[in-house]
Amino acid sequence: MENLSLSGYGLWALVFINSFILILFAYSFTQLKTKRNWLSFSLFSTFVIVHFTEMYGFPLTIYWFSGGLSKLYPGINLFSHTNGHLFHILFGFKGDPHLGFFHALSLLFIFFGLGTVAYAWGILNEAQKKDELATTGPYAFVRHPQYVGFILIIFGLFVQWPTVITLLLFPILVTVYIQLSFREDREMLLKFGKEYKKYAKDTPMFIPRASEL
């Protein structure tokens, strides 16, 4: 447990910088109008901080389970930052985890999520300026692409660096996003009436239809 910084931990500047960038991104593309909006933003921020704290600060999850993992994977230095990519170890992959399957998968989810959030925000912002319903771009495939994007981001972060706390936070965040989506559906139905009713009938909430992909 000594000299964690030499193993890739204790890098609190990286914890702060990475957390700040991702939280600022979320803040830039989130409409904080209600308590539930603030709750979702706060939970997302907590998820991000916990993620980077365990990735660069202190590996709490590995510390908790180091005894059992050491027996299952003898000879592996669990407190090396490289071996903090637990899925890479648990599934028996060898070599640099940064070049492995789970890291590539996580980056795919993270960057696709970031792109979806940013692109959807542009479409929504233009529609709101014109007081119109957003139905183009990602809104042509799902009714709540921004929430889909944030779910993809947190899932990608979890795949890259799984922790106990983020495992607990993930379903809570998804539940909040679902509740927000239902509330926004009701608000849009009141505002746009039949137009939104038809749009909601033709467009799934979160998962695009296979025929539209």
C-alpha positions as CSV (number, residue, x, y, z in Angstrom):
1,M,0.0,0.0,0.0
2,E,3.0,2.3,0.2
3,N,4.0,4.7,-2.6
4,L,0.7,4.6,-4.3
5,S,1.7,7.6,-6.4
6,L,4.5,5.5,-7.9
7,S,2.0,3.0,-9.0
8,G,-0.2,5.6,-10.7
9,Y,-2.2,6.7,-7.7
10,G,-2.1,9.8,-5.5
11,L,-2.4,12.0,-8.6
12,W,-4.9,14.4,-7.2
13,A,-4.3,17.0,-9.8
14,L,-5.5,14.6,-12.5
15,V,-8.5,13.8,-10.3
16,F,-9.4,17.5,-10.2
17,I,-8.7,18.2,-13.9
18,N,-10.5,15.3,-15.4
19,S,-13.5,15.7,-13.1
20,F,-13.7,19.4,-13.8
21,I,-13.6,19.0,-17.5
22,L,-16.3,16.3,-17.6
23,I,-18.6,18.1,-15.1
24,L,-18.2,21.4,-17.0
25,F,-19.2,19.5,-20.1
26,A,-22.3,18.2,-18.4
27,Y,-23.1,21.6,-17.0
28,S,-22.8,23.2,-20.4
29,F,-25.4,20.9,-21.9
30,T,-27.8,20.5,-19.0
31,Q,-30.9,22.6,-18.4
32,L,-30.9,23.1,-14.6
33,K,-34.5,24.3,-14.3
34,T,-35.9,22.0,-11.6
35,K,-34.8,20.2,-8.4
36,R,-34.8,17.0,-10.3
37,N,-32.5,18.5,-13.0
38,W,-30.1,19.6,-10.2
39,L,-30.4,16.1,-8.7
40,S,-29.4,14.4,-11.9
41,F,-26.5,16.8,-12.4
42,S,-25.3,16.3,-8.8
43,L,-25.5,12.5,-9.1
44,F,-23.6,12.7,-12.5
45,S,-21.0,14.9,-10.9
46,T,-20.6,12.5,-7.9
47,F,-20.3,9.6,-10.3
48,V,-17.5,11.4,-12.2
49,I,-15.6,12.4,-9.1
50,V,-15.8,8.9,-7.6
51,H,-14.6,7.5,-10.9
52,F,-11.5,9.6,-11.2
53,T,-10.8,9.5,-7.5
54,E,-10.4,5.7,-7.7
55,M,-8.7,5.9,-11.0
56,Y,-6.0,8.4,-10.0
57,G,-6.4,9.1,-6.3
58,F,-6.9,6.1,-4.1
59,P,-8.2,2.6,-5.4
60,L,-10.8,2.1,-2.7
61,T,-12.6,-0.8,-4.5
62,I,-9.4,-2.6,-5.1
63,Y,-8.4,-2.0,-1.4
64,W,-11.7,-3.5,-0.2
65,F,-11.4,-6.6,-2.4
66,S,-7.6,-7.0,-2.5
67,G,-7.6,-10.1,-0.3
68,G,-10.0,-12.1,-2.4
69,L,-8.5,-10.9,-5.7
70,S,-5.0,-11.7,-4.6
71,K,-6.0,-15.3,-4.0
72,L,-7.7,-15.6,-7.4
73,Y,-4.9,-13.8,-9.3
74,P,-1.6,-14.5,-7.4
75,G,1.4,-12.7,-8.6
76,I,-0.5,-9.7,-9.8
77,N,0.2,-6.3,-8.2
78,L,-3.4,-5.1,-7.8
79,F,-2.2,-1.7,-6.7
80,S,-0.5,-1.0,-9.9
81,H,-2.6,1.5,-11.9
82,T,-2.4,-0.7,-14.9
83,N,-4.2,-3.5,-13.1
84,G,-7.0,-1.1,-11.9
85,H,-8.8,-2.0,-15.1
86,L,-10.6,-4.8,-13.3
87,F,-12.7,-6.2,-16.2
88,H,-9.4,-6.7,-18.1
89,I,-8.1,-8.9,-15.2
90,L,-11.4,-10.6,-14.3
91,F,-12.0,-11.8,-17.9
92,G,-8.4,-13.1,-18.1
93,F,-7.1,-10.7,-20.8
94,K,-3.3,-10.3,-21.0
95,G,-1.1,-7.4,-22.0
96,D,-1.7,-3.6,-21.7
97,P,-5.4,-3.0,-20.7
98,H,-5.2,0.4,-22.5
99,L,-4.9,-1.6,-25.7
100,G,-7.5,-4.2,-24.7
101,F,-11.1,-4.9,-25.5
102,F,-12.7,-3.3,-22.5
103,H,-10.8,0.0,-22.8
104,A,-11.7,0.3,-26.5
105,L,-15.3,-0.5,-25.7
106,S,-15.4,2.1,-22.9
107,L,-14.0,4.8,-25.1
108,L,-16.5,3.9,-27.8
109,F,-19.4,4.5,-25.3
110,I,-17.8,7.6,-23.8
111,F,-17.1,9.4,-27.1
112,F,-20.4,8.4,-28.7
113,G,-22.2,9.6,-25.6
114,L,-20.3,12.9,-25.6
115,G,-21.1,13.4,-29.3
116,T,-24.7,12.6,-28.8
117,V,-25.2,15.0,-25.9
118,A,-23.5,17.9,-27.8
119,Y,-25.2,17.2,-31.1
120,A,-28.7,16.9,-29.5
121,W,-28.1,20.1,-27.6
122,G,-27.5,22.0,-30.8
123,I,-30.7,20.6,-32.3
124,L,-32.8,21.3,-29.2
125,N,-31.4,24.8,-28.8
126,E,-32.4,25.8,-32.3
127,A,-35.8,24.3,-31.9
128,Q,-36.4,26.2,-28.6
129,K,-35.4,29.5,-30.3
130,K,-38.1,28.9,-32.9
131,D,-40.5,27.5,-30.3
132,E,-40.7,24.3,-32.3
133,L,-40.6,20.6,-31.5
134,A,-37.1,19.0,-31.9
135,T,-37.5,16.1,-34.3
136,T,-34.3,16.1,-36.4
137,G,-30.8,14.7,-35.9
138,P,-30.8,12.3,-32.9
139,Y,-34.3,13.4,-32.0
140,A,-35.4,11.5,-35.1
141,F,-34.4,8.2,-33.5
142,V,-35.2,8.8,-29.8
143,R,-37.1,11.3,-27.8
144,H,-34.5,11.9,-25.2
145,P,-31.1,11.7,-26.9
146,Q,-29.3,13.8,-24.3
147,Y,-30.2,11.4,-21.5
148,V,-29.2,8.5,-23.7
149,G,-25.8,10.3,-24.2
150,F,-25.2,10.7,-20.5
151,I,-26.1,7.1,-19.8
152,L,-23.6,6.0,-22.5
153,I,-21.0,8.2,-20.8
154,I,-21.4,6.8,-17.3
155,F,-21.6,3.2,-18.7
156,G,-18.4,3.8,-20.6
157,L,-16.7,5.1,-17.5
158,F,-17.9,2.1,-15.5
159,V,-16.6,-0.4,-18.0
160,Q,-13.2,1.4,-18.1
161,W,-12.8,1.5,-14.3
162,P,-15.5,-0.4,-12.3
163,T,-16.0,0.6,-8.7
164,V,-18.4,-0.4,-6.0
165,I,-19.8,3.2,-5.5
166,T,-20.2,3.8,-9.3
167,L,-22.0,0.4,-9.5
168,L,-24.5,1.7,-6.9
169,L,-24.8,5.1,-8.5
170,F,-25.4,3.8,-12.1
171,P,-28.9,2.4,-11.6
172,I,-29.9,5.5,-9.5
173,L,-28.8,7.8,-12.3
174,V,-30.6,5.8,-14.9
175,T,-33.8,5.9,-12.8
176,V,-33.6,9.6,-12.4
177,Y,-33.1,10.1,-16.2
178,I,-36.1,7.9,-16.9
179,Q,-38.2,9.9,-14.4
180,L,-37.0,13.2,-16.0
181,S,-38.0,11.8,-19.5
182,F,-41.5,11.0,-18.4
183,R,-41.9,14.4,-16.9
184,E,-40.6,16.1,-20.1
185,D,-43.0,13.9,-22.1
186,R,-45.9,15.3,-20.1
187,E,-44.7,18.9,-20.5
188,M,-44.2,18.5,-24.2
189,L,-47.6,16.9,-24.6
190,L,-49.2,19.9,-22.9
191,K,-47.3,22.3,-25.0
192,F,-47.5,20.7,-28.5
193,G,-50.6,18.5,-28.1
194,K,-51.3,16.2,-31.1
195,E,-48.0,17.0,-32.7
196,Y,-46.1,15.6,-29.8
197,K,-48.5,12.7,-29.3
198,K,-47.8,11.6,-32.9
199,Y,-44.0,12.2,-32.4
200,A,-44.0,10.1,-29.2
201,K,-46.0,7.3,-30.9
202,D,-43.5,7.2,-33.8
203,T,-40.3,7.7,-31.8
204,P,-39.0,5.5,-28.9
205,M,-38.0,7.1,-25.6
206,F,-34.4,5.7,-25.4
207,I,-33.7,2.8,-27.7
208,P,-33.9,3.4,-31.5
209,R,-35.8,0.9,-33.6
210,A,-33.5,-1.5,-35.3
211,S,-35.1,-0.7,-38.7
212,E,-34.1,3.0,-38.3
213,L,-30.4,2.3,-37.6
